[in-house]
Amino acid sequence: MNLLFVVLGAFLVSIDSFISGFSLSNSCKNKKQLVFGVATVVLALCFLTNYLGVFLQNVLTEKTACLGGIILILIGVFNLLNIKKEINYNKPFLKILLVGFAVGLDGAFFNLSLSIMGFSHFYLPFIIAFVHGFMIYLSTLLYETKIFNFVRKFSFIAPCILIVLGVYKLLLFFL
């Protein structure tokens, strides 16, 4: 497992953070609180799943290691079918926590799939959380531009790539 796969996967599972950042930019005036809040929630979720994956790795047999690839496929299918709904709360901090949890689940399950496949280094949650934070920051910068409508049209690409990555991992397992 190489670092390029991890970074690519982290970007793919953080696309929803990018889209959510546009939505949150309208209601959260403090961009630093927004980025830090979501990234912190993602980091906590990823640490939890990272060590859950380490635990499961010792319990599961080698033949069930393909579960990591299956999880990637499920994340992709879920993201293709999932319709993101706007969360309307008057309290920006609560909204940040809820959105952090919602967008962080993808990253956490990606981290879990990596852990089950034996790639459970302590820095993985930091990479995934950093990329989520970066994507939200980028979307807050681009919120005022016309790119927002363009990005929305191609949001299906990232889940499709996750499915391909999962299939690739399964094929490597069986070949």
C-alpha positions, -999 to 999 in steps of 0.1 A, spaced: 0 0 0 16 33 -10 11 68 2 -3 79 -32 -33 55 -27 -39 69 7 -38 105 -4 -60 98 -35 -85 80 -13 -85 108 13 -93 133 -15 -120 111 -29 -138 107 4 -135 144 12 -153 155 -19 -185 158 2 -165 180 26 -158 203 -3 -194 205 -13 -205 209 23 -180 237 27 -200 258 2 -231 253 22 -215 261 55 -198 292 41 -232 308 39 -240 303 76 -206 302 94 -188 335 93 -158 322 112 -140 301 85 -112 290 109 -138 276 133 -155 258 104 -123 242 91 -109 233 125 -142 219 138 -149 196 109 -112 184 107 -113 177 144 -144 156 142 -130 137 112 -97 131 131 -116 117 161 -136 94 139 -106 82 119 -86 75 151 -115 54 164 -118 34 132 -80 31 127 -77 13 160 -109 -7 154 -93 -18 122 -61 -28 140 -82 -49 164 -102 -65 136 -71 -72 117 -59 -96 144 -93 -112 147 -100 -117 110 -83 -143 88 -63 -134 57 -92 -145 35 -114 -118 50 -88 -91 44 -107 -83 12 -133 -66 35 -112 -34 30 -119 -34 -7 -156 -42 -1 -158 -13 23 -144 10 -4 -170 -2 -29 -198 3 -3 -186 39 4 -186 47 -33 -221 32 -38 -235 50 -7 -221 83 -19 -236 78 -54 -270 70 -39 -269 95 -10 -287 128 -14 -270 154 8 -296 174 27 -290 208 40 -288 209 78 -305 240 91 -295 249 126 -293 283 141 -262 273 161 -231 272 138 -211 251 163 -237 224 164 -240 225 126 -202 222 122 -202 191 145 -231 175 127 -216 182 93 -182 170 105 -197 138 116 -216 133 83 -187 140 61 -162 123 84 -179 89 82 -166 85 47 -131 92 59 -135 70 89 -147 40 69 -119 46 44 -95 46 73 -111 14 86 -107 -3 52 -70 6 52 -65 -7 87 -82 -40 79 -59 -43 48 -29 -39 72 -21 -2 65 -29 12 100 -1 37 106 -8 63 133 -5 92 107 -34 80 85 -61 98 106 -41 130 103 -38 127 65 -75 121 61 -85 149 86 -61 173 69 -75 167 35 -110 171 48 -100 204 64 -82 215 32 -112 207 11 -135 227 33 -111 256 33 -108 255 -4 -146 255 -8 -149 285 15 -124 304 -7 -143 294 -39 -178 301 -24 -181 335 -40 -170 323 -75 -188 306 -104 -170 274 -98 -195 263 -72 -222 255 -99 -195 237 -121 -183 215 -92 -219 204 -83 -224 189 -118 -195 165 -114 -199 153 -78 -206 117 -90 -170 112 -102 -154 107 -67 -178 78 -57 -172 61 -90 -134 62 -85 -138 48 -50 -158 19 -64 -130 13 -90 -104 14 -62 -123 -11 -42 -127 -34 -72 -89 -30 -79 -81 -40 -43 -104 -71 -45 -88 -81 -78 -54 -78 -63 -65 -100 -34 -79 -128 -57 -51 -127 -83 
